């Protein structure tokens, strides 16, 4: 088993909260991680139809089987259990439950209603570059990493990405999509996901997406919510500051895994990534998602944004920290280039930020500090403090 960074924060929060909740995409390693930590608690998967039926028919009787607590996997399948768990942990301070789910919205809705203040909420995404690095599994090139993606099954079971991702999408559509919302035409939804993959790293244009998919804007909005709820995509919100009011107000769309994007786009090898017309967007997706993992796997909710004005001048990533925003441009080129700093210098004039807070993450191997900003290799992004 490849060690997960989240193990540390889970161990710490176990001592502070009666309930730990862990969300994340299917097959991101939630069950493996939890069972490796909670060897003292029984495990029950509510995907199992017999266990689920028992829990739904007699919630109190079902939970009586776990007097000291339990690991309850895919808890969103049995929302009736939440109020009973609340009563149990309130009465018995030594009882501890771990609740996992691959559907974020359904889980959080139930927690806010019954377990607010009692549950620590964590997210587990597929492997990070740092985790792969410690296991000596980082590929020689970032193109190979983009193509392979970072789902644990690919590394633990040595599954070819060409086979893993189509199966993953097929299973996702058949199981999760039907569970969240009854969509009659799953072929249209599958086509919609592919259209989203083609818009990776772009500002969301709901009308354009709806027209291309042959659906209404409201349906497109609803389907984006489904993809977000089940950890297929996420949105990077625009950065709002008064230094320039001419800003874009729509979010940008990214996927939680670049291997999944490649599969949806019909890319079948790392060599195709090298010549792909939107290679820069794939690299940008890789970097921003990995930085997000760096925070989430430590229990921190990163404050990530992008900035773009009406003339398309843009900063790819702004991390908003208590002592001020830190700006990053993300470039897939492997050679240090002064032109990479152009937008950062423009943003510096507007924001008044210091050069040490201006950074370029690029596809090369060397780190370099200059008087105008810093160049950071993609191999070193685990050293960035989120």
C-alpha positions, -999 to +999 in steps of 0.1 A: +000+000+000+013+035-009+012+057+022-014+085+021-008+120+034-043+121+049-034+094+074-017+119+096-047+143+099-072+115+103-052+101+132-051+136+148-088+143+143-099+109+156-089+121+191-110+153+187-142+143+169-167+115+175-173+112+138-149+114+109-163+118+074-142+111+043-154+120+008-138+117-025-142+100-060-149+064-063-117+043-062-096+071-047-085+048-019-109+058+008-118+023+020-081+011+019-070+041+039-097+039+065-093+002+071-055+006+074-061+032+102-091+018+120-081-017+125-100-017+158-134-009+143-157-032+123-163-023+087-196-023+069-202-014+032-237+000+026-233-009-011-240-044+001-277-048-005-283-071+025-266-046+049-283-017+033-317-034+036-311-041+073-300-005+080-331+009+062-356-014+078-342-012+114-316+016+118-315+013+156-311-025+155-284-022+127-263+002+147-266-018+179-242-043+162-215-016+167-215-006+203-180+011+201-186+025+166-178+014+131-166+023+096-197+028+075-188+029+038-210+047+012-231+061+040-251+083+015-270+051+006-287+051+040-293+087+051-317+075+078-287+064+099-274+100+105-299+110+132-294+077+150-256+081+149-261+116+164-280+101+193-254+074+199-223+097+199-241+122+221-248+095+247-216+076+246-185+098+242-162+068+236-181+057+205-165+066+172-179+064+137-161+068+103-185+077+074-173+076+038-190+086+007-183+092-030-210+118-033-201+150-015-234+169-017-255+141-003-231+136+026-227+172+035-265+178+034-271+151+060-241+162+082-253+198+083-288+186+095-277+161+121-240+160+128-229+196+127-201+202+152-197+165+158-181+155+125-147+164+109-150+165+071-121+154+050-116+148+013-094+121-003-085+125-039-064+102-061-026+101-054-007+133-054+027+138-070+042+139-035+027+105-026+039+090-059+074+106-053+077+089-019+068+056-035+093+062-064+064+061-089+066+095-105+071+090-143+101+104-162+079+130-180+048+150-170+032+139-202+033+104-190+018+115-157-010+134-174-019+104-195-016+078-167-035+099-141-033+091-104-061+067-094-047+041-070-060+012-090-037+020-119-007+018-096-017-009-071-031-033-097-010-022-126-040-016-148-034+000-182-050+035-183-066+027-217-087+001-199-091+016-165-108+049-174-135+037-199-145+012-173-145+038-146-167+062-166-191+034-176-195+023-140-198+059-128-226+066-152-245+034-144-243+037-106-236+072-093-255+092-119-286+072-115-283+075-078-280+113-077-306+120-104-327+100-128-313+108-162-332+091-190-307+095-218-274+083-204-258+085-239-264+123-239-249+126-205-219+106-216-215+129-245-218+159-221-189+146-201-167+144-232-177+180-241-166+191-206-133+174-211-127+195-242-132+226-221-107+217-194-091+249-180-116+272-198-141+297-184-175+280-183-198+292-210-231+275-200-250+285-232-222+273-255-219+240-236-257+235-237-259+242-275-231+217-283-247+191-260-282+196-275-297+204-241-311+234-223-288+257-202-307+246-171-300+210-179-264+217-185-262+235-151-278+205-134-255+180-151-224+201-141-237+199-105-239+161-108-203+159-121-192+182-093-211+162-066-194+130-076-159+144-078-155+142-116-150+180-120-145+211-099-147+248-105-120+274-099-137+307-090-126+341-102-106+363-078-124+394-068-104+425-058-111+462-062-078+469-079-094+461-113-132+459-117-130+447-153-129+410-144-145+378-156-171+365-132-176+329-144-156+300-130-131+278-148-137+241-152-112+214-142-112+177-137-100+159-106-078+136-127-060+142-160-059+105-169-097+106-170-096+137-193-072+120-217-095+090-219-125+112-226-106+131-253-095+099-270-058+103-261-043+068-260-006+075-252+017+099-235+032+107-269-002+120-280-002+143-250+031+159-262+015+170-295-020+176-282-033+211-292-045+217-256-014+203-239-011+235-218-046+231-204-039+195-194-007+206-177-025+234-159-051+209-148-024+186-135-007+213-114-038+230-099-053+197-089-021+185-073-018+217-053-054+213-042-045+177-031-016+191-011-040+211+010-070+188+012-050+158+022-037+178+052-072+189+062-068+224+048-095+238+024-073+257-001-085+292-012-077+289-049-088+314-076-079+326-110-079+361-124-088+373-158-098+407-172-119+416-202-088+417-225-080+381-215-049+390-194-049+362-169-033+347-138-038+309-138-038+305-100-040+328-070-037+313-036-053+336-011-034+334+022-039+354+054-009+375+047-019+382+011-024+365-023+003+345-040+002+344-078+012+315-101+014+312-139+015+276-152+034+269-184+040+235-200+072+246-216+104+230-204+127+260-208+127+290-186+113+320-205+110+356-195+077+359-214+062+336-187+064+365-163+045+390-186+010+386-170+025+384-135+042+417-140+010+433-152-009+418-122+019+431-099+013+467-110-024+464-103-021+445-070+011+459-056+024+425-048+061+418-041+081+399-067+087+370-042+050+364-044+051+359-082+057+324-095+059+304-127+053+266-124+067+251-156+075+218-173+113+219-167+134+204-140+152+234-124+141+259-098+152+295-102+147+327-082+149+360-101+143+396-092+111+395-112+097+362-098+103+325-091+105+296-116+093+263-100+097+229-116+066+207-117+086+181-099+089+204-069+054+216-064+050+195-033+073+220-016+048+248-021+032+258+012-006+258+008 
